[in-house]
Amino acid sequence: MEPQVISLSSEYSVTTEQAGKLLKLQRGILEQVALGVDYREILDALCKVAEEMVSDSLASIMIYDETGSFLTVLAAPSIPAEAVGALNGLVPSENAGSCGTAVHSNEPQYVVDTRTDHRWCDLQTFVDSFAIGACWSCPIKLEEGRAVGSFALSSFEKRTPSAFYKQLLETSAHIVGIILKLQQEEQLLRNLARYDVLTGLANRTLFNNKLSQALKRAEPQHSQLAVLILGLDGFRDINDTQGHDLGDRVLKWVAEKVQSELAETDFFARLGGDEFVILIEYLDEPLVIERLIRKIHAVFKQKIEVANLEFSLSTSIGVSFFPEDGQSAQELLRNAGTALHEAKESGRNCARIYNEKLTDIVRHRVDLVADMRTALINGDFILHYQPQFCQKSNKLLATEVLVRWQHAEKGLIPPDDFIPLAEQSGLINDLGLWIFTTACQQCKDWWDSGMPEFSLAINLSVKQLDAENIQKFKDILLGMEFPVHNLEVEVTEGLIMRQESLQELKKLEDFGVRISMDDFGTGHSSLAQLKHLPISKLKIDRSFIKDLETNENDKVIVKTIIAMGHSLGLKIVAEGVETVEQQGYLVKQGCDLIQGYLLSRPVPPEQLEALLVQV
């Protein structure tokens, strides 16, 4: 990708040779950004290049601290450590040297003689200690135009800046602003790998790390710890009847209320969905857990008031102890989860402590797997289709196929309840092949009957990405003469980052099938890695969409994903779009396709057929 080139300001008159040097500086630094070099290394390199272009000078970059109260040195590779220490803590004002004054005034400051200039009158000790003769500084600004720091060149002698030197300062400060903005956005994306976007709590990954660390501390000290998993009773009903937006607000309420009942040493996280988990270290007596359970249940005796509505919820709790119930984080979480299921089976709104006799859940899972085998034979699985619409015309251009299970006794079972079991049992291969074959044949029949073509998106599990399954997919497509250019497979961000998965996906891509990355932003890939992946489309996870109207961080993330995706030639799909305001922001940012309840819920084949007739 060609790096961005910043146009030179017309305010300064520089020679063609000097302009070339500035452009070379910009290209060199921005190429390092594109290559993913650590931003501190890039800033050090920028300082050194500037010093080479201005002989006998020292470059420095200062930015506000986290509180926005004073400036600290971010980069100054050639300045002695004691001088850096003296600069740290500088408070911007009209007499705070070149850098502090530049930040305070939001304008460049060119001090020719630090010993006589009023801007340095309060810093004469620093001038004497480090023999600073001249100092030129330019404010570093972000998009909103507010100064967040300064880029400076200092000299040991009195010195007047030429037009070229002024342009160098302005250009360097502008580049630093770009780098800092990108760093902020990358930090937001990195935090997504460790924290739950909705509640701000730690997520499953971070909790697993904390639990593993706690076990390392507990084992040599022979201390006990406890894991409590909380599952909200009846939360799905709120989601189904009131919508996900209101359901999300309920989850936030739960997170805040439960957190307020915990000790500072307790670690609280959201596992996902309506499940939360608590880690209690250095447990000296079991009554601590009993008291905590009572406090948590007391929280749910309150009415939940959200959006002028009142709800009643209860919570079931499963508990496991180290070392009695497991030696690893995985065992403790699994056994606490088993205890949670027992609590729900026992009538909900109660707690259960794990013991080895809790076999009902295991038996239930075995029965459900057996029922799945029968369902595959009897044809009890059905397909629904989630349309994707062009953001400019609202026309249906693609559809994602979704599977449902019409159980003879339990009714319609959602995929979240049986897909994990299908993966664990190995039935995902048979189920996945049925989904693939049925969806492709259905679409082929539609197109053969004269209906307009569209893209068919099919989700693949990690268990399906092996050489045998990939060959079966290719044989199915060849056998029915399916127009491969209309097919794309969706894989999760975590799945596509696995090397073995990439090899199999490349086979499908070579065959003509397009690859789409689902739930982008929730895993561990970075924007810089996308150019190396065999994908043509990104799906922005709904967790970034639902608060677009109010959450500035979500707006920045969505805007960044769309812009960077487009720069790599990728189509962008936003899922979970439920409001006109969300759609409006996505349209403004150039999102290509929109999927969500605003335009259409998932529909059975006959309803999708009706939509296609309208196209």
Backbone hydrogen bonds, N-H to C=O, Kabsch-Sander energy under -0.5 kcal/mol:
donor,donor_aa,acceptor,acceptor_aa,energy
6,I,4,Q,-0.5
12,Y,9,S,-0.7
14,V,12,Y,-0.7
19,A,15,T,-2.7
20,G,16,T,-2.0
21,K,17,E,-1.7
22,L,18,Q,-2.1
23,L,19,A,-2.4
24,K,20,G,-2.3
25,L,21,K,-2.3
26,Q,22,L,-2.5
27,R,23,L,-2.6
28,G,24,K,-2.5
29,I,25,L,-2.3
30,L,26,Q,-2.8
31,E,27,R,-2.1
32,Q,28,G,-1.2
33,V,29,I,-1.5
34,A,30,L,-2.3
35,L,31,E,-1.7
36,G,33,V,-1.5
37,V,32,Q,-2.2
42,I,38,D,-1.9
43,L,39,Y,-2.3
44,D,40,R,-2.3
45,A,41,E,-2.3
46,L,42,I,-2.4
47,C,43,L,-2.1
48,K,44,D,-2.2
49,V,45,A,-2.4
50,A,46,L,-2.3
51,E,47,C,-2.3
52,E,48,K,-1.8
53,M,49,V,-1.6
54,V,50,A,-1.3
55,S,53,M,-0.5
57,S,54,V,-0.6
58,L,154,S,-2.2
60,S,152,A,-2.1
61,I,75,A,-2.9
62,M,150,S,-2.3
63,I,72,T,-2.4
64,Y,148,V,-2.3
65,D,70,F,-2.5
68,G,65,D,-1.4
71,L,90,L,-3.1
72,T,63,I,-2.9
74,L,61,I,-3.1
75,A,61,I,-1.6
79,I,76,A,-1.4
84,V,80,P,-2.0
85,G,81,A,-2.4
86,A,82,E,-1.5
87,L,83,A,-1.7
88,N,84,V,-2.0
89,G,71,L,-2.8
90,L,71,L,-0.8
90,L,87,L,-1.5
96,A,93,S,-0.9
97,G,119,R,-2.9
100,G,96,A,-1.5
101,T,97,G,-1.4
102,A,98,S,-2.1
103,V,99,C,-2.3
104,H,100,G,-2.1
105,S,101,T,-2.8
106,N,102,A,-1.6
107,E,102,A,-0.7
109,Q,137,S,-3.2
111,V,109,Q,-0.7
111,V,135,C,-2.2
112,V,110,Y,-0.7
114,T,133,G,-2.7
116,T,113,D,-0.9
117,D,113,D,-1.6
120,W,117,D,-1.7
121,C,118,H,-1.4
123,L,120,W,-1.7
124,Q,121,C,-0.6
127,V,123,L,-2.0
128,D,124,Q,-2.6
129,S,125,T,-2.5
130,F,126,F,-2.1
131,A,127,V,-0.9
132,I,127,V,-1.1
133,G,131,A,-0.6
133,G,155,S,-2.9
134,A,155,S,-1.6
135,C,111,V,-2.1
136,W,153,L,-2.7
137,S,109,Q,-3.0
138,C,151,F,-2.7
140,I,149,G,-2.9
141,K,139,P,-0.5
142,L,146,R,-1.2
145,G,142,L,-2.1
148,V,140,I,-3.1
149,G,140,I,-0.9
150,S,62,M,-2.6
151,F,138,C,-2.6
152,A,60,S,-2.7
153,L,136,W,-2.4
154,S,58,L,-2.8
155,S,134,A,-2.7
156,F,56,D,-0.6
159,R,112,V,-1.7
166,K,162,S,-2.2
167,Q,163,A,-2.2
168,L,164,F,-2.3
169,L,165,Y,-2.3
170,E,166,K,-2.4
171,T,167,Q,-2.8
172,S,168,L,-2.7
173,A,169,L,-2.7
174,H,170,E,-2.1
175,I,171,T,-2.4
176,V,172,S,-2.5
177,G,173,A,-2.0
178,I,174,H,-1.9
179,I,175,I,-2.5
180,L,176,V,-2.8
181,K,177,G,-2.1
182,L,178,I,-2.5
183,Q,179,I,-2.4
184,Q,180,L,-2.2
185,E,181,K,-2.1
186,E,182,L,-2.7
187,Q,183,Q,-2.4
188,L,184,Q,-1.9
189,L,185,E,-1.9
190,R,186,E,-2.5
191,N,187,Q,-2.3
192,L,188,L,-1.0
193,A,189,L,-0.6
193,A,190,R,-1.2
194,R,191,N,-1.6
195,Y,191,N,-2.7
196,D,201,L,-3.5
200,G,196,D,-2.1
202,A,268,F,-0.9
203,N,194,R,-2.4
207,F,203,N,-2.5
208,N,204,R,-2.6
209,N,205,T,-1.8
210,K,206,L,-2.5
211,L,207,F,-3.0
212,S,208,N,-2.3
213,Q,209,N,-2.2
214,A,210,K,-2.4
215,L,211,L,-2.2
216,K,212,S,-1.6
217,R,213,Q,-1.5
218,A,214,A,-2.5
219,E,215,L,-2.2
221,Q,217,R,-0.8
222,H,218,A,-0.8
222,H,219,E,-1.1
223,S,218,A,-1.9
224,Q,283,L,-0.6
225,L,322,F,-1.4
226,A,280,I,-2.2
227,V,320,S,-2.7
228,L,278,I,-2.4
229,I,318,G,-2.7
230,L,228,L,-0.5
230,L,276,F,-3.1
231,G,316,S,-2.8
232,L,274,D,-1.8
233,D,314,S,-2.9
234,G,232,L,-0.5
235,F,232,L,-0.7
237,D,234,G,-0.5
238,I,234,G,-1.0
239,N,235,F,-2.0
240,D,236,R,-2.7
241,T,237,D,-2.4
242,Q,238,I,-2.8
243,G,238,I,-0.6
243,G,239,N,-1.5
247,G,243,G,-1.9
248,D,244,H,-2.7
249,R,245,D,-1.5
250,V,246,L,-1.9
251,L,247,G,-2.0
252,K,248,D,-2.0
253,W,249,R,-2.1
254,V,250,V,-2.5
255,A,251,L,-2.5
256,E,252,K,-2.4
257,K,253,W,-2.5
258,V,254,V,-2.7
259,Q,255,A,-2.1
260,S,256,E,-1.6
261,E,257,K,-0.5
261,E,258,V,-1.4
262,L,259,Q,-1.4
266,D,263,A,-1.4
267,F,279,L,-2.1
268,F,266,D,-0.5
269,A,277,V,-2.4
270,R,202,A,-2.7
271,L,269,A,-0.6
271,L,275,E,-1.7
272,G,275,E,-1.4
275,E,272,G,-2.2
276,F,230,L,-2.4
277,V,269,A,-2.6
278,I,228,L,-2.6
279,L,267,F,-2.6
280,I,226,A,-2.6
280,I,278,I,-0.5
281,E,279,L,-0.6
283,L,224,Q,-3.1
284,D,282,Y,-0.6
288,V,285,E,-1.9
289,I,286,P,-1.1
290,E,286,P,-1.6
291,R,287,L,-2.6
292,L,288,V,-2.0
293,I,289,I,-2.6
294,R,290,E,-1.9
295,K,291,R,-2.1
296,I,292,L,-2.4
297,H,293,I,-2.5
298,A,294,R,-1.9
299,V,295,K,-1.4
300,F,296,I,-1.2
301,K,298,A,-1.1
302,Q,299,V,-1.2
304,I,311,F,-2.8
305,E,303,K,-0.7
306,V,304,I,-0.7
306,V,309,L,-2.3
309,L,306,V,-1.6
311,F,304,I,-2.2
314,S,233,D,-0.8
316,S,231,G,-2.7
317,I,350,C,-2.3
318,G,229,I,-2.3
319,V,352,R,-2.3
320,S,227,V,-2.1
322,F,225,L,-2.8
325,D,321,F,-3.2
326,G,323,P,-0.7
332,L,328,S,-2.3
333,L,329,A,-2.4
334,R,330,Q,-2.4
335,N,331,E,-2.7
336,A,332,L,-2.3
337,G,333,L,-2.2
338,T,334,R,-2.1
339,A,335,N,-2.2
340,L,336,A,-2.1
341,H,337,G,-2.2
342,E,338,T,-1.9
343,A,339,A,-2.1
344,K,340,L,-2.2
345,E,341,H,-2.5
346,S,342,E,-1.4
347,G,344,K,-1.4
348,R,343,A,-1.9
352,R,317,I,-2.4
354,Y,319,V,-3.1
358,L,355,N,-1.9
359,T,357,K,-2.2
363,R,359,T,-2.8
364,H,360,D,-2.6
365,R,361,I,-2.3
366,V,362,V,-2.2
367,D,363,R,-2.5
368,L,364,H,-2.4
369,V,365,R,-2.3
370,A,366,V,-2.0
371,D,367,D,-2.3
372,M,368,L,-1.9
373,R,369,V,-1.8
374,T,370,A,-1.8
375,A,371,D,-2.6
376,L,372,M,-2.1
377,I,373,R,-1.3
378,N,374,T,-2.7
379,G,375,A,-1.3
380,D,375,A,-2.3
382,I,404,R,-2.6
384,H,402,L,-3.1
385,Y,603,V,-3.4
386,Q,400,E,-3.1
388,Q,398,A,-3.3
389,F,594,I,-3.0
390,C,395,K,-2.8
391,Q,592,D,-2.3
394,N,390,C,-2.4
397,L,388,Q,-2.3
397,L,395,K,-0.6
398,A,388,Q,-1.7
399,T,455,S,-2.3
400,E,386,Q,-2.6
401,V,457,A,-2.7
402,L,384,H,-3.3
404,R,382,I,-2.7
405,W,413,I,-1.8
406,Q,380,D,-2.7
406,Q,404,R,-0.6
407,H,405,W,-1.3
407,H,411,G,-2.5
411,G,407,H,-1.3
413,I,405,W,-3.4
413,I,411,G,-0.5
417,D,414,P,-1.6
418,F,414,P,-0.7
418,F,415,P,-0.7
419,I,415,P,-3.1
422,A,418,F,-2.5
423,E,419,I,-2.4
424,Q,420,P,-2.4
425,S,421,L,-2.4
426,G,422,A,-1.1
427,L,422,A,-0.7
428,I,422,A,-1.9
429,N,426,G,-1.1
431,L,427,L,-2.8
432,G,428,I,-3.0
433,L,429,N,-2.2
434,W,430,D,-2.0
435,I,431,L,-2.6
436,F,432,G,-2.6
437,T,433,L,-2.7
438,T,434,W,-2.8
439,A,435,I,-2.6
440,C,436,F,-2.1
441,Q,437,T,-2.4
442,Q,438,T,-2.4
443,C,439,A,-2.3
444,K,440,C,-2.5
445,D,441,Q,-2.4
446,W,442,Q,-2.0
447,W,443,C,-2.6
448,D,444,K,-2.5
449,S,445,D,-1.4
450,G,447,W,-1.5
451,M,446,W,-2.1
455,S,397,L,-2.3
456,L,486,N,-3.2
457,A,399,T,-3.0
457,A,455,S,-0.6
458,I,488,E,-2.1
459,N,401,V,-0.5
460,L,490,E,-2.5
464,Q,461,S,-1.4
465,L,461,S,-0.5
465,L,462,V,-0.9
466,D,464,Q,-1.7
470,I,466,D,-2.4
471,Q,467,A,-2.0
472,K,468,E,-1.8
473,F,469,N,-2.5
474,K,470,I,-2.0
475,D,471,Q,-2.3
476,I,472,K,-2.5
477,L,473,F,-2.3
478,L,474,K,-2.3
479,G,475,D,-2.7
480,M,476,I,-1.7
481,E,478,L,-0.9
482,F,477,L,-2.5
484,V,482,F,-1.3
486,N,483,P,-2.5
487,L,484,V,-2.1
488,E,456,L,-2.7
489,V,514,R,-2.3
490,E,458,I,-2.6
491,V,516,S,-2.4
493,E,518,D,-0.9
496,I,492,T,-2.2
497,M,493,E,-0.9
498,R,495,L,-1.4
502,L,498,R,-2.2
503,Q,499,Q,-1.7
504,E,500,E,-1.3
505,L,501,S,-2.6
506,K,502,L,-2.2
507,K,503,Q,-1.0
508,L,504,E,-1.4
509,E,505,L,-2.5
510,D,506,K,-2.6
511,F,507,K,-1.3
512,G,508,L,-0.6
512,G,509,E,-1.3
513,V,508,L,-2.4
514,R,487,L,-2.2
516,S,489,V,-2.8
517,M,537,K,-2.6
518,D,491,V,-3.2
518,D,516,S,-0.7
520,F,539,K,-2.6
522,T,519,D,-1.6
529,Q,526,S,-1.0
530,L,526,S,-0.7
530,L,527,L,-0.8
532,H,529,Q,-1.9
533,L,530,L,-1.9
535,I,533,L,-1.9
536,S,515,I,-2.9
537,K,515,I,-1.2
538,L,571,K,-2.7
539,K,517,M,-2.7
540,I,538,L,-0.6
540,I,573,V,-3.3
541,D,520,F,-1.5
544,F,541,D,-2.0
545,I,542,R,-0.9
546,K,542,R,-2.0
548,L,545,I,-1.8
550,T,547,D,-1.2
551,N,547,D,-3.2
552,E,550,T,-0.8
555,K,551,N,-1.7
556,V,552,E,-2.3
557,I,553,N,-2.6
558,V,554,D,-2.8
559,K,555,K,-2.6
560,T,556,V,-2.5
561,I,557,I,-2.8
562,I,558,V,-2.4
563,A,559,K,-2.4
564,M,560,T,-3.0
565,G,561,I,-2.6
566,H,562,I,-2.5
567,S,563,A,-2.1
568,L,564,M,-1.0
568,L,565,G,-0.7
569,G,566,H,-1.9
570,L,565,G,-2.7
571,K,536,S,-2.6
573,V,538,L,-3.3
574,A,593,L,-2.1
575,E,540,I,-1.6
575,E,573,V,-0.5
576,G,595,Q,-0.6
577,V,595,Q,-2.2
578,E,576,G,-0.6
583,Q,579,T,-2.1
584,G,580,V,-2.7
585,Y,581,E,-2.1
586,L,582,Q,-2.2
587,V,583,Q,-2.8
588,K,584,G,-2.2
589,Q,585,Y,-1.9
590,G,586,L,-0.6
590,G,587,V,-1.0
591,C,586,L,-2.6
592,D,572,I,-0.8
593,L,572,I,-2.3
594,I,389,F,-2.6
595,Q,574,A,-2.6
598,L,577,V,-2.4
599,L,596,G,-1.0
600,S,596,G,-2.4
603,V,385,Y,-2.9
607,Q,604,P,-0.8
608,L,604,P,-2.0
609,E,605,P,-2.6
610,A,606,E,-1.4
611,L,607,Q,-1.8
612,L,608,L,-2.5
613,V,609,E,-1.8
614,Q,610,A,-1.0
615,V,611,L,-0.7
615,V,612,L,-0.8
